[in-house]
Amino acid sequence: MRRQQHYFQQYPGDPAPITVTIQRRLRFSEVDALGIAWHGRYLQFFEDAHTELMHKTGLTYDHYFKHDVAAPIVQAHVDYFAPLLLDEQFAVKATFFWCEGARLNVEYSVTKPNGELAATGFTVQMFYDIKTRKPCLLIPDIFQECLEQWKKGAFYD
């Protein structure tokens, strides 16, 4: 089912989502024989925006390793609406939704220069203890710090 609405619910009292938007240009190495973005590249586009979002919130790989945690993707989804064309500029927006569990819920949208929606999607990441190789059942300290800053409004422009 192709969605144009949110994948994650917001509840009354939740802090507003945190958003980052990046600009890209579709490169030759990212297109298929038809000259359109190969479908598998959209997760890479999501990752580009996700990286900026995590830098904004302090949840970088460097910080994860210092706290002996990782946050592997356990679920990813893409809905396609309109193709991106070779050399076309586009925007990728990543939106981080509040969650009080040991997980990261991030939605994405890819928009063409004329405002047309090219794709939407989401990823879910679960925290994982690097030493025990087990999922974190409790919120790790690094994410608890992020949540506290989020409640204080530290990540809004």
URBEL-V217976 format. One record per residue. RES is the residue in one small letter. SS is DSSP state (h for helix, s for strand, l for the rest). D_FIRST is the distance of its C-alpha to the first C-alpha in Angstrom with 1 decimal. Layout:
RES/SS/D_FIRST ; RES/SS/D_FIRST
This chain:
m/l/0.0 ; r/l/3.8 ; r/l/6.3 ; q/l/10.0 ; q/l/11.5 ; h/l/13.0 ; y/l/11.7 ; f/l/15.2 ; q/l/17.4 ; q/l/20.8 ; y/l/23.6 ; p/l/26.9 ; g/l/29.4 ; d/l/27.1 ; p/l/28.3 ; a/l/26.2 ; p/l/23.9 ; i/s/25.6 ; t/s/24.4 ; v/s/25.6 ; t/s/25.0 ; i/s/26.3 ; q/s/27.1 ; r/s/26.7 ; r/s/27.6 ; l/l/25.9 ; r/l/28.5 ; f/h/29.5 ; s/h/28.8 ; e/h/25.1 ; v/s/24.4 ; d/l/24.0 ; a/l/26.3 ; l/l/24.6 ; g/l/25.5 ; i/s/22.0 ; a/s/20.7 ; w/l/19.9 ; h/h/16.4 ; g/h/18.1 ; r/h/20.0 ; y/h/17.3 ; l/h/17.9 ; q/h/21.6 ; f/h/21.0 ; f/h/19.4 ; e/h/22.5 ; d/h/24.9 ; a/h/23.8 ; h/h/23.6 ; t/h/27.2 ; e/h/28.4 ; l/h/26.7 ; m/h/28.4 ; h/h/31.7 ; k/h/31.5 ; t/h/31.2 ; g/l/33.6 ; l/l/31.2 ; t/l/32.2 ; y/h/32.8 ; d/h/36.5 ; h/h/36.3 ; y/h/34.3 ; f/h/36.9 ; k/h/39.7 ; h/l/38.2 ; d/l/37.5 ; v/s/33.8 ; a/s/30.7 ; a/s/27.1 ; p/s/25.0 ; i/s/21.3 ; v/s/19.9 ; q/s/16.2 ; a/s/14.4 ; h/s/10.9 ; v/s/10.3 ; d/s/7.9 ; y/s/10.2 ; f/l/11.4 ; a/l/15.1 ; p/l/17.5 ; l/l/20.3 ; l/s/23.7 ; l/l/26.7 ; d/l/28.9 ; e/l/26.5 ; q/s/26.6 ; f/s/23.5 ; a/s/23.0 ; v/s/21.0 ; k/s/20.8 ; a/s/20.6 ; t/s/20.5 ; f/s/22.0 ; f/s/21.3 ; w/l/24.2 ; c/l/24.2 ; e/l/27.4 ; g/l/26.6 ; a/l/27.4 ; r/s/24.1 ; l/s/22.7 ; n/s/19.3 ; v/s/18.6 ; e/s/15.9 ; y/s/16.1 ; s/s/15.8 ; v/s/17.4 ; t/s/19.1 ; k/s/21.3 ; p/l/24.9 ; n/l/24.3 ; g/l/21.8 ; e/l/18.7 ; l/s/15.6 ; a/s/15.2 ; a/s/12.7 ; t/s/11.7 ; g/s/11.6 ; f/s/13.7 ; t/s/16.4 ; v/s/18.3 ; q/s/21.9 ; m/s/24.4 ; f/s/28.1 ; y/s/30.3 ; d/s/34.1 ; i/l/35.5 ; k/l/38.8 ; t/l/37.6 ; r/l/34.4 ; k/s/32.7 ; p/s/29.9 ; c/l/31.3 ; l/l/31.2 ; l/l/32.8 ; i/l/31.9 ; p/l/34.0 ; d/h/36.6 ; i/h/35.0 ; f/h/31.9 ; q/h/34.1 ; e/h/36.0 ; c/h/32.9 ; l/h/31.8 ; e/h/35.3 ; q/h/35.3 ; w/h/31.9 ; k/h/33.4 ; k/l/36.3 ; g/l/34.2 ; a/l/35.3 ; f/l/32.2 ; y/l/31.8 ; d/l/33.3
